């Protein structure tokens, strides 16, 4: 299995080590901010019911703050081209389209996307897409997720 295919599972295991985590059933007693620990489909159902999520595809993360929430996708882009570019475009499209009045859509993307040789090439797909995002669109590395949560939630 390619690294990009394993990233979702690794991300789910890693997230509770970085942020306080709770199952959906124990959420009422959880101190916020808190990440929800559940399957992709359970996260999507929770987001549809509580956060105005309107897409059938599962989610990789939901983080609830005291008054705001984020939901998102996590991607690992191991190389440029082909299905990797498609995954990257899907993640940036997700950020552009699926925020609601109750939650902001984010994309946690790691891998070659952030390599200086890629970012410095202004004509690369990744550099163009990231530069074209509005200020309220969030695409970030997992290395910055904890800081983002601290500042935004």
C-alpha positions as CSV (number, residue, x, y, z in Angstrom):
1,X,0.0,0.0,0.0
2,X,1.4,3.4,-0.9
3,X,2.2,6.0,1.8
4,X,-0.6,8.2,0.7
5,X,-3.1,5.4,1.3
6,X,-1.8,4.7,4.8
7,X,-1.8,8.3,5.9
8,X,-5.5,8.4,6.8
9,X,-5.0,5.5,9.3
10,X,-1.8,7.0,10.6
11,X,-3.5,10.4,11.0
12,X,-6.3,8.9,13.0
13,X,-3.8,7.3,15.4
14,X,-1.6,10.4,15.6
15,X,-4.3,13.0,16.2
16,X,-5.2,12.0,19.8
17,X,-1.5,12.3,20.7
18,X,-1.6,16.0,19.6
19,X,-5.0,17.1,20.7
20,X,-7.4,16.2,23.5
21,X,-9.7,13.5,22.1
22,X,-13.2,12.2,22.9
23,X,-15.6,9.7,21.5
24,X,-18.9,11.1,20.3
25,X,-20.7,9.4,23.3
26,X,-18.5,11.1,25.8
27,X,-18.5,14.5,24.2
28,X,-20.8,16.2,26.7
29,X,-18.2,15.9,29.5
30,X,-15.1,16.6,27.3
31,X,-13.1,19.8,27.9
32,X,-12.8,21.8,24.7
33,X,-11.1,22.1,22.3
34,X,-11.5,18.4,21.6
35,X,-11.0,16.2,18.5
36,X,-13.7,13.6,18.0
37,X,-12.4,10.0,17.8
38,X,-14.6,8.0,15.5
39,X,-14.7,6.4,12.0
40,X,-14.8,8.5,8.9
41,X,-18.5,7.7,8.4
42,X,-19.4,8.4,12.0
43,X,-17.6,11.8,11.8
44,X,-19.6,12.6,8.7
45,X,-22.9,11.7,10.3
46,X,-22.1,13.8,13.4
47,X,-21.1,16.7,11.1
48,X,-24.2,16.4,9.0
49,X,-26.4,16.4,12.1
50,X,-24.6,19.1,14.2
51,X,-22.4,21.2,11.9
52,X,-24.2,21.6,8.6
53,X,-21.9,19.3,6.7
54,X,-23.6,18.5,3.3
55,X,-21.5,15.9,1.6
56,X,-21.7,12.1,1.8
57,X,-18.0,11.4,1.9
58,X,-16.5,10.6,5.3
59,X,-14.3,13.0,7.3
60,X,-10.9,12.6,8.7
61,X,-11.3,15.1,11.6
62,X,-13.7,17.1,13.6
63,X,-12.4,19.5,16.3
64,X,-14.9,21.2,18.5
65,X,-14.0,24.5,20.3
66,X,-16.1,26.4,22.8
67,X,-17.9,28.4,20.2
68,X,-16.5,27.2,16.8
69,X,-15.7,24.0,15.1
70,X,-13.7,22.7,12.2
71,X,-14.0,19.5,10.1
72,X,-11.7,18.3,7.5
73,X,-9.7,16.0,5.3
74,X,-6.2,14.8,5.8
75,X,-4.0,13.9,2.9
76,X,-0.4,12.9,2.4
77,X,1.0,13.8,-1.0
78,X,4.0,11.6,-1.6
79,X,4.8,12.8,-5.1
80,X,3.4,15.2,-7.7
81,X,1.3,14.0,-10.6
82,X,-1.6,11.6,-11.2
83,X,-3.8,10.5,-8.3
84,X,-1.7,12.6,-5.9
85,X,-2.7,15.8,-7.8
86,X,-6.3,14.7,-7.8
87,X,-6.2,14.1,-4.1
88,X,-4.7,17.6,-3.5
89,X,-7.4,19.2,-5.8
90,X,-10.1,17.4,-3.9
91,X,-8.8,18.7,-0.6
92,X,-8.6,22.3,-1.7
93,X,-12.1,22.0,-3.3
94,X,-13.4,20.7,0.0
95,X,-12.0,23.8,1.8
96,X,-13.6,26.1,-0.7
97,X,-17.0,24.5,-0.8
98,X,-18.0,22.8,2.5
99,X,-17.7,25.3,5.3
100,X,-21.0,26.0,6.9
101,X,-22.3,28.6,9.3
102,X,-21.4,26.3,12.2
103,X,-18.0,25.0,11.1
104,X,-15.0,25.7,9.0
105,X,-13.7,23.2,6.5
106,X,-10.0,22.6,6.6
107,X,-7.5,20.4,4.8
108,X,-4.5,18.9,6.6
109,X,-2.0,18.1,3.9
110,X,1.5,16.9,4.3
111,X,4.3,15.7,2.0
112,X,5.9,17.2,-1.1
113,X,3.3,20.0,-1.2
114,X,5.4,22.0,1.2
115,X,8.9,21.2,-0.2
116,X,10.7,24.5,-1.0
117,X,11.5,23.3,-4.5
118,X,7.7,23.0,-5.1
119,X,6.5,26.1,-3.4
120,X,9.2,28.3,-5.0
121,X,8.0,27.2,-8.5
122,X,5.1,29.6,-8.7
123,X,3.7,27.6,-11.7
124,X,3.5,24.3,-9.8
125,X,-0.1,23.1,-9.2
126,X,0.4,23.1,-5.4
127,X,1.8,26.7,-5.3
128,X,-0.9,28.0,-7.6
129,X,-3.8,26.3,-5.7
130,X,-2.5,27.5,-2.3
131,X,-1.9,31.0,-3.5
132,X,-5.5,31.1,-4.9
133,X,-7.1,30.3,-1.6
134,X,-9.0,33.1,0.2
135,X,-7.8,34.2,3.7
136,X,-10.6,32.1,5.4
137,X,-9.6,28.9,3.6
138,X,-7.3,26.8,5.6
139,X,-4.8,24.3,4.2
140,X,-2.0,23.4,6.6
141,X,0.5,20.8,7.6
142,X,-0.2,18.6,10.5
143,X,2.8,20.2,12.1
144,X,0.8,23.4,12.5
145,X,-2.5,21.8,13.6
146,X,-2.1,22.2,17.3
147,X,-1.1,25.9,16.9
148,X,-4.1,26.5,14.6
149,X,-6.5,25.0,17.1
150,X,-4.9,27.1,19.9
151,X,-5.4,30.3,17.9
152,X,-8.7,29.6,16.2
153,X,-10.8,27.5,18.6
